[in-house]
Amino acid sequence: MDENTLKLKGIGLSGSSNLTPKRFGSSIRNINLAVSRALRESDQNIDSIDNGIFGIAGIGDSKEMTQRGEESIKEKFGRDDFQVMNDGGPAYYLANIEEDGIVFAGGTGSVIFIRKRGKMKRLGGWNWFVGDDGSASWIARRALNLALMQYDGLFPGRELVREIEKHFRNEFREAIAYIDRTQDKREIASFAPIVSKLASEGYQLPNKVLDESAEYVSMVLNKLKETFNSPFRISILGGTMLAGRNYVERIRNKVSHPINVYFGFHVAIGGLIILSKLRGEKIDFNMRDNLVKQLNEKILNKGPQVLKEYLNISNPLTIENLNF
C-alpha cells in the first residue's frame, strides 16, 4: 500500500500460511511466494518497503512455534524491522479498528477476541483436536463423524460418504483410515467447503453441521455481549464466511445485535491499519471500507482458477456477492 494515497499497489495469493509442526516448511514457502507476487505486481522489491507486518496463524500458540516462526520469516526476507504477530491482531483491527467489541474469527481454526475499555482478551483457539469449535476443521470433522453413521446406515442418504470418497480420492474406509493416520488439520479442513455446498443443495446432515457451527458462534457472541454496558461492535470473519449468506444468517438470527462480516483475505487490511497507526496516522471506517473495496477488486481480477485454488471460491463473484 502507498501510505500517502492509501492505494493498494499489489497483492499476492498463495497456499496456507498457518504454522503447524507438520507443514511449517510449506507455510514459510507460501508466505514467501505471496510476498514475492505482491512485490512483483507493485513493481517493488523488499528493500523498497518502508514497513511490514506479518499476521500469521500459529504465532503465539506456543513459545517454540512463535520463536521459530519469527526467526524464519525475518531471515527469509532479511528484515529484522518487520513485525511478526498472530493474525488475530490484524483481524481485530480490520473488523473493529480501535473500537470496543467482539470478533469471532473462523478459518481453518477459530479464535475469539474481545476488547473492553481498550484492553484486548483472547478466547478459544486452543487447538483443532479439542477446540476450534465452529471453524472449517470443526465443520469437516463433524461431517466426517456423521458420514461414519451414514455409512453404517444410521442416517439416510449417501451424500457425505460419496463426497468424502471423491474429495479424498479413495474408497470410504480407506479414506477414513488415511485421515485418521495423517490427522492433517489443513487437509481435513479443506472438506468444509464441500459440506457448505451440500447444505446449500438442501441435504439434511450438512445443514445440521452448519446449524451446530452457527449455534456455537452465536452462543459465544451472546454470552460476551452481555458483558458490555457501553456501545460496541460485533464482527465475524474468516474462511467459514465463504459458506455464504445462508450460514451467516443462521448466526444473525440468533444474535440481537448488528453483525459485520468479512472474509479471511480481508485480514491483510487489518495489518495495514496497524502499520498506519504506528506511523501516527489514523484510518477511520470509511477509509477501511475503501481499502476493502480495493482488495475485493484486485482479488476478483485474479480470475476463477486462482479464486478456486487459493480461496476455495468455486464461482467468479461480484463485489455485491462479497458484501453481506
C-alpha positions as CSV (number, residue, x, y, z in Angstrom):
1,M,0.0,0.0,0.0
2,D,1.1,3.5,-0.7
3,E,0.7,5.1,2.7
4,N,0.3,8.6,1.2
5,T,-2.6,7.8,-1.1
6,L,-3.9,4.7,0.6
7,K,-3.9,2.9,-2.7
8,L,-3.2,-0.8,-2.8
9,K,-0.3,-1.3,-5.2
10,G,-0.2,-5.1,-5.3
11,I,-1.5,-8.3,-3.7
12,G,-0.1,-11.8,-3.6
13,L,-2.0,-15.1,-3.2
14,S,-0.6,-18.5,-2.3
15,G,-1.4,-21.5,-0.2
16,S,-1.9,-21.7,3.6
17,S,0.4,-19.8,5.9
18,N,-0.9,-21.5,9.1
19,L,2.2,-22.5,11.0
20,T,1.9,-26.1,12.2
21,P,4.7,-28.5,13.0
22,K,3.7,-30.9,10.2
23,R,3.6,-28.2,7.5
24,F,6.0,-25.5,8.8
25,G,8.3,-25.5,5.8
26,S,5.5,-25.3,3.2
27,S,3.9,-22.5,5.2
28,I,7.1,-20.4,5.1
29,R,7.4,-21.1,1.3
30,N,3.8,-20.0,0.8
31,I,4.4,-16.7,2.8
32,N,7.5,-16.1,0.6
33,L,5.5,-16.8,-2.6
34,A,2.7,-14.4,-1.6
35,V,5.1,-11.6,-0.8
36,S,7.0,-12.2,-4.0
37,R,3.9,-11.9,-6.0
38,A,2.7,-8.8,-4.3
39,L,6.1,-7.1,-4.8
40,R,6.1,-8.1,-8.5
41,E,2.6,-6.8,-9.0
42,S,3.5,-3.5,-7.4
43,D,6.9,-3.2,-9.2
44,Q,8.7,-3.1,-5.8
45,N,11.5,-5.1,-4.1
46,I,11.7,-5.9,-0.4
47,D,14.3,-3.2,0.3
48,S,12.0,-0.5,-1.0
49,I,9.3,-1.4,1.5
50,D,9.3,1.0,4.5
51,N,7.3,-1.1,6.9
52,G,6.0,-4.6,7.0
53,I,3.8,-6.7,9.2
54,F,3.1,-10.5,9.1
55,G,-0.1,-11.7,10.7
56,I,0.3,-15.4,10.9
57,A,-1.9,-18.1,12.4
58,G,0.2,-20.3,14.7
59,I,2.3,-17.4,16.1
60,G,1.5,-17.1,19.8
61,D,0.2,-20.7,20.1
62,S,3.4,-21.8,21.9
63,K,6.8,-20.3,22.7
64,E,8.5,-22.7,20.4
65,M,6.3,-22.1,17.4
66,T,6.4,-18.3,17.9
67,Q,10.2,-18.1,18.1
68,R,10.6,-20.5,15.1
69,G,8.1,-18.5,13.1
70,E,9.5,-15.1,13.8
71,E,13.1,-16.2,13.1
72,S,12.2,-17.9,9.9
73,I,10.2,-15.0,8.5
74,K,12.7,-12.4,9.4
75,E,15.5,-14.5,8.0
76,K,13.6,-15.2,4.8
77,F,13.2,-11.5,4.0
78,G,16.3,-10.2,5.6
79,R,14.3,-7.5,7.5
80,D,14.6,-7.5,11.3
81,D,12.4,-4.4,11.4
82,F,9.3,-6.3,10.1
83,Q,6.8,-7.2,12.7
84,V,5.5,-10.8,13.1
85,M,2.3,-11.4,15.1
86,N,-0.7,-13.7,15.4
87,D,-3.3,-12.9,12.7
88,G,-5.8,-12.1,15.5
89,G,-4.4,-8.6,15.9
90,P,-4.9,-7.6,12.2
91,A,-8.2,-9.4,12.2
92,Y,-9.5,-7.3,15.1
93,Y,-8.2,-4.0,13.5
94,L,-9.8,-4.9,10.2
95,A,-13.2,-5.5,11.8
96,N,-13.4,-3.0,14.6
97,I,-10.3,-0.8,14.3
98,E,-9.9,0.5,17.8
99,E,-13.5,0.4,19.0
100,D,-14.5,-2.0,21.8
101,G,-16.3,-5.1,20.7
102,I,-16.1,-8.8,19.8
103,V,-14.5,-10.5,16.8
104,F,-15.1,-14.2,16.0
105,A,-12.5,-15.4,13.5
106,G,-13.4,-18.8,11.9
107,G,-10.9,-20.1,9.4
108,T,-9.1,-23.4,9.5
109,G,-9.3,-23.0,13.3
110,S,-11.2,-20.5,15.3
111,V,-10.4,-17.8,17.9
112,I,-12.4,-15.0,19.6
113,F,-11.2,-11.6,20.6
114,I,-13.0,-9.2,22.9
115,R,-11.9,-5.6,23.6
116,K,-13.3,-3.7,26.5
117,R,-12.1,-0.2,27.6
118,G,-9.1,-0.6,25.3
119,K,-7.9,-3.9,26.7
120,M,-7.9,-7.0,24.5
121,K,-8.5,-10.6,25.6
122,R,-8.3,-13.8,23.5
123,L,-10.6,-16.7,23.9
124,G,-10.7,-20.1,22.2
125,G,-8.1,-21.1,19.7
126,W,-7.0,-24.0,21.8
127,N,-6.2,-26.5,19.1
128,W,-8.1,-28.4,16.5
129,F,-8.2,-31.7,18.4
130,V,-10.2,-30.5,21.4
131,G,-11.2,-26.9,20.3
132,D,-11.5,-24.7,17.2
133,D,-15.3,-25.0,17.5
134,G,-17.3,-23.6,14.6
135,S,-14.2,-23.5,12.3
136,A,-13.6,-25.2,9.0
137,S,-11.7,-28.0,10.6
138,W,-14.5,-28.5,13.1
139,I,-17.2,-28.4,10.3
140,A,-15.2,-31.0,8.4
141,R,-14.6,-33.2,11.5
142,R,-18.3,-33.1,12.4
143,A,-19.3,-34.0,8.9
144,L,-16.8,-36.9,8.9
145,N,-18.3,-38.1,12.1
146,L,-21.9,-38.0,10.7
147,A,-20.6,-39.7,7.5
148,L,-19.5,-42.7,9.6
149,M,-23.0,-43.1,10.9
150,Q,-24.4,-42.5,7.4
151,Y,-22.2,-45.3,6.1
152,D,-23.4,-47.6,8.8
153,G,-27.0,-46.9,7.9
154,L,-27.9,-44.9,11.0
155,F,-28.8,-41.9,8.9
156,P,-30.4,-41.9,5.5
157,G,-28.6,-40.9,2.3
158,R,-25.1,-41.3,1.0
159,E,-24.1,-37.7,0.1
160,L,-21.4,-37.3,2.8
161,V,-20.0,-40.8,2.1
162,R,-19.9,-40.1,-1.7
163,E,-18.3,-36.7,-1.4
164,I,-15.6,-37.9,1.1
165,E,-14.7,-40.6,-1.4
166,K,-14.5,-38.1,-4.2
167,H,-12.6,-35.4,-2.1
168,F,-10.0,-37.8,-0.6
169,R,-9.9,-39.9,-3.8
170,N,-10.3,-43.2,-2.1
171,E,-12.9,-45.8,-1.1
172,F,-14.7,-44.7,2.1
173,R,-13.0,-47.0,4.6
174,E,-9.6,-46.2,3.1
175,A,-10.3,-42.5,3.1
176,I,-11.2,-42.6,6.8
177,A,-8.1,-44.7,7.6
178,Y,-5.9,-42.2,5.7
179,I,-7.5,-39.2,7.6
180,D,-7.0,-41.0,10.9
181,R,-3.4,-41.9,10.1
182,T,-2.3,-38.4,8.9
183,Q,-4.5,-36.2,11.0
184,D,-3.6,-33.2,8.8
185,K,-5.7,-30.3,10.1
186,R,-5.5,-28.3,6.9
187,E,-6.3,-31.2,4.7
188,I,-9.3,-32.1,6.8
189,A,-10.5,-28.5,6.9
190,S,-10.4,-28.5,3.1
191,F,-13.6,-30.6,3.1
192,A,-15.6,-27.9,4.8
193,P,-16.5,-26.1,1.5
194,I,-18.0,-29.4,0.3
195,V,-20.1,-29.5,3.4
196,S,-21.3,-26.0,2.8
197,K,-22.1,-26.8,-0.9
198,L,-24.2,-29.9,0.2
199,A,-26.0,-27.8,2.7
200,S,-26.9,-25.2,0.0
201,E,-28.3,-28.1,-2.0
202,G,-30.7,-29.0,0.8
203,Y,-29.1,-32.1,2.3
204,Q,-30.1,-32.7,5.9
205,L,-26.9,-33.7,7.6
206,P,-24.7,-31.0,6.1
207,N,-27.3,-28.5,7.2
208,K,-27.2,-30.0,10.7
209,V,-23.4,-29.4,10.7
210,L,-23.8,-25.7,9.7
211,D,-26.6,-25.3,12.3
212,E,-24.3,-26.6,15.0
213,S,-21.4,-24.4,13.9
214,A,-23.7,-21.3,13.9
215,E,-25.1,-22.3,17.3
216,Y,-21.7,-22.2,18.8
217,V,-20.7,-18.9,17.2
218,S,-24.0,-17.3,18.3
219,M,-23.7,-18.7,21.8
220,V,-20.2,-17.1,22.2
221,L,-21.4,-13.7,20.8
222,N,-24.5,-13.7,23.0
223,K,-22.5,-14.6,26.1
224,L,-19.8,-12.0,25.5
225,K,-22.2,-9.2,24.5
226,E,-23.8,-9.4,28.0
227,T,-20.6,-8.1,29.5
228,F,-20.9,-4.7,27.7
229,N,-22.7,-1.7,29.2
230,S,-21.5,0.8,26.5
231,P,-21.6,0.8,22.7
232,F,-19.6,-2.0,21.0
233,R,-19.2,-3.7,17.6
234,I,-19.7,-7.4,16.7
235,S,-17.8,-8.8,13.7
236,I,-17.4,-12.3,12.3
237,L,-14.8,-13.1,9.7
238,G,-12.7,-15.8,8.1
239,G,-12.9,-18.5,5.5
240,T,-16.0,-20.0,7.0
241,M,-17.9,-16.9,5.9
242,L,-17.4,-18.2,2.3
243,A,-20.2,-20.6,3.2
244,G,-22.3,-17.6,2.2
245,R,-25.4,-15.7,3.3
246,N,-27.2,-18.9,4.3
247,Y,-24.6,-19.6,7.0
248,V,-24.2,-16.0,8.1
249,E,-28.0,-15.5,8.6
250,R,-28.1,-18.6,10.9
251,I,-25.8,-16.6,13.2
252,R,-27.5,-13.3,12.8
253,N,-30.9,-14.8,13.5
254,K,-29.7,-15.9,17.0
255,V,-27.9,-12.6,18.0
256,S,-29.9,-9.4,18.7
257,H,-27.1,-7.1,17.6
258,P,-25.8,-5.9,14.2
259,I,-23.1,-8.2,12.9
260,N,-20.4,-7.1,10.4
261,V,-19.0,-9.8,8.1
262,Y,-15.6,-10.1,6.4
263,F,-13.6,-12.8,4.7
264,G,-10.3,-14.3,5.6
265,F,-8.3,-12.4,2.9
266,H,-9.6,-9.1,4.3
267,V,-7.4,-9.5,7.4
268,A,-4.5,-8.2,5.4
269,I,-6.2,-4.8,5.6
270,G,-6.0,-5.0,9.3
271,G,-2.2,-5.2,9.1
272,L,-2.1,-2.0,7.0
273,I,-4.3,-0.3,9.6
274,I,-1.9,-1.3,12.4
275,L,1.1,0.0,10.4
276,S,-0.7,3.3,9.8
277,K,-1.4,3.6,13.5
278,L,2.3,3.0,14.2
279,R,3.1,5.9,11.8
280,G,0.8,8.1,13.9
281,E,-1.9,8.1,11.2
282,K,-5.5,7.1,11.9
283,I,-7.6,5.1,9.4
284,D,-11.3,5.5,10.0
285,F,-14.1,3.1,8.9
286,N,-14.7,4.9,5.6
287,M,-11.1,4.6,4.7
288,R,-11.1,1.0,5.8
289,D,-14.1,0.3,3.6
290,N,-12.3,1.8,0.7
291,L,-9.3,-0.4,1.2
292,V,-11.6,-3.5,1.5
293,K,-13.2,-2.5,-1.8
294,Q,-9.9,-2.1,-3.5
295,L,-8.8,-5.5,-2.2
296,N,-12.1,-7.1,-3.4
297,E,-11.5,-5.7,-6.9
298,K,-7.9,-7.0,-7.0
299,I,-8.9,-10.4,-5.8
300,L,-11.7,-10.8,-8.3
301,N,-9.3,-9.7,-11.1
302,K,-7.2,-12.8,-10.5
303,G,-9.8,-14.9,-12.2
304,P,-11.8,-18.0,-11.3
305,Q,-9.0,-20.5,-11.4
306,V,-6.9,-18.5,-8.8
307,L,-10.0,-17.9,-6.7
308,K,-10.7,-21.6,-6.5
309,E,-7.1,-22.7,-5.9
310,Y,-6.3,-20.3,-3.1
311,L,-9.6,-19.1,-1.7
312,N,-11.9,-22.0,-2.2
313,I,-14.3,-19.8,-4.1
314,S,-15.9,-22.0,-6.7
315,N,-17.5,-19.4,-8.9
316,P,-16.4,-15.9,-10.1
317,L,-18.0,-13.4,-7.7
318,T,-19.1,-9.8,-8.0
319,I,-18.4,-7.2,-5.4
320,E,-22.1,-7.4,-4.4
321,N,-21.7,-11.1,-3.6
322,L,-18.8,-10.3,-1.4
323,N,-20.8,-8.0,0.8
324,F,-23.4,-9.0,3.3
